[in-house]
């Protein structure tokens, strides 16, 4: 297994168990996203449900007229992973999602120019054709 693959497995475990969502994102950027093999394995991808989830999270955090712009979604098919980022009302926003465990996380810099981040753990639950959000429960900048 490559170095990034081992770290990806560790990240997946952290994602499921974490109460400190910031630690999950720090681990992703410190140990996975900067790995050369990881970068080379990532290809442009599309996931409309994840795009809709980001918009819903943005609406919950930033208000009714939240716009998602410049979204770049990447995928690594063999690792069942989508990751990427864009802007929600000008706020830097990122997402990671493992399709094999139906779990991921989004992070939004809710106050541009500061380090203030809000996090949301996500799952995609089938509900016919539409994407909707359950009530989001927040605590210390986290949503689940």
C-alpha positions in Angstrom: 0.0 0.0 0.0 1.3 3.5 -0.8 1.9 6.0 1.9 -1.2 8.0 1.0 -3.4 4.9 0.9 -2.5 4.0 4.5 -3.2 7.5 5.6 -6.5 7.5 3.7 -7.6 4.4 5.6 -6.6 6.2 8.9 -8.6 9.3 7.7 -11.6 7.2 7.0 -11.5 5.8 10.6 -11.1 9.3 12.0 -14.0 10.6 9.9 -16.4 8.0 11.4 -15.3 8.5 15.0 -14.3 12.1 15.3 -15.8 14.6 17.6 -13.2 17.2 16.7 -13.8 17.8 13.0 -10.9 20.2 12.7 -8.5 17.3 13.5 -10.0 15.4 10.6 -9.3 18.2 8.2 -5.9 18.9 9.6 -5.0 15.2 9.1 -6.3 15.3 5.5 -4.3 18.3 4.5 -1.1 17.4 6.5 -0.9 13.7 5.6 -3.0 13.0 2.5 -3.6 16.0 0.3 0.0 16.9 0.0 1.1 13.4 -1.1 2.4 13.3 -4.7 0.7 9.9 -5.4 -2.6 11.2 -4.1 -2.4 14.3 -6.2 -1.5 12.3 -9.3 -4.4 9.8 -8.7 -7.0 12.6 -8.4 -9.0 13.3 -11.6 -11.8 15.8 -12.3 -15.1 14.3 -11.3 -18.7 15.3 -10.9 -21.1 14.5 -8.1 -24.3 16.5 -8.2 -25.5 15.3 -4.8 -22.3 16.5 -3.1 -22.7 19.9 -4.9 -26.3 20.2 -3.6 -25.1 19.2 -0.1 -22.5 22.0 -0.2 -25.2 24.5 -1.2 -27.5 23.3 1.6 -24.7 23.6 4.2 -23.9 27.1 2.8 -27.6 28.1 3.1 -27.7 26.8 6.7 -24.5 28.7 7.7 -24.5 31.8 5.5 -28.1 32.5 4.7 -30.9 31.9 2.2 -29.2 33.4 -0.9 -26.0 31.3 -0.7 -24.2 30.8 -4.0 -21.7 28.1 -4.7 -19.0 29.2 -7.2 -15.8 27.8 -8.7 -16.4 24.3 -7.5 -13.6 21.9 -8.5 -14.6 18.3 -7.7 -12.0 15.6 -7.9 -12.3 11.8 -7.5 -10.1 8.8 -7.0 -12.3 6.0 -8.2 -10.1 3.1 -6.7 -10.3 4.7 -3.3 -14.0 5.6 -3.5 -13.2 9.2 -2.7 -14.4 12.6 -3.9 -12.7 15.7 -2.7 -12.6 19.3 -3.8 -13.4 22.9 -3.0 -15.0 26.1 -4.1 -16.6 29.2 -2.6 -19.9 29.7 -0.8 -20.7 33.4 -0.9 -17.0 34.0 -1.3 -16.1 31.8 1.7 -13.5 29.1 1.0 -15.3 25.7 1.2 -13.9 22.2 0.9 -15.4 18.7 0.9 -14.2 15.1 1.3 -16.5 12.1 0.8 -16.0 8.3 0.8 -18.7 6.6 -1.3 -18.0 3.2 0.2 -18.9 4.2 3.7 -21.3 7.0 2.6 -19.7 9.6 4.8 -17.8 12.7 4.4 -17.1 16.2 5.7 -17.3 19.8 4.6 -15.4 22.7 5.9 -16.3 26.3 5.4 -14.3 29.4 6.3 -17.3 31.3 7.5 -15.5 34.6 8.2 -13.2 35.4 5.2 -9.8 36.5 6.2 -9.8 34.6 9.5 -9.2 31.0 10.5 -12.8 30.6 11.7 -14.1 27.3 10.2 -17.4 25.5 10.4 -17.5 21.8 9.7 -20.3 19.4 8.7 -20.2 15.6 8.7 -22.3 14.4 5.8 -24.0 11.3 4.4 -26.1 10.9 1.2 -29.3 9.2 2.1 -31.5 8.1 -0.8 -34.8 10.1 -1.0 -36.1 9.5 -4.5 -34.9 12.4 -6.7 -34.3 15.4 -4.5 -31.6 16.3 -2.0 -32.8 17.7 1.3 -31.1 18.5 4.6 -32.2 17.1 7.9 -32.1 19.7 10.7 -28.4 20.5 11.3 -27.3 20.4 14.9 -24.4 22.7 15.6 -21.9 22.8 18.5 -18.7 24.8 18.4 -18.7 25.3 14.7 -19.7 21.7 13.8 -22.8 20.4 12.1 -23.9 16.8 11.7 
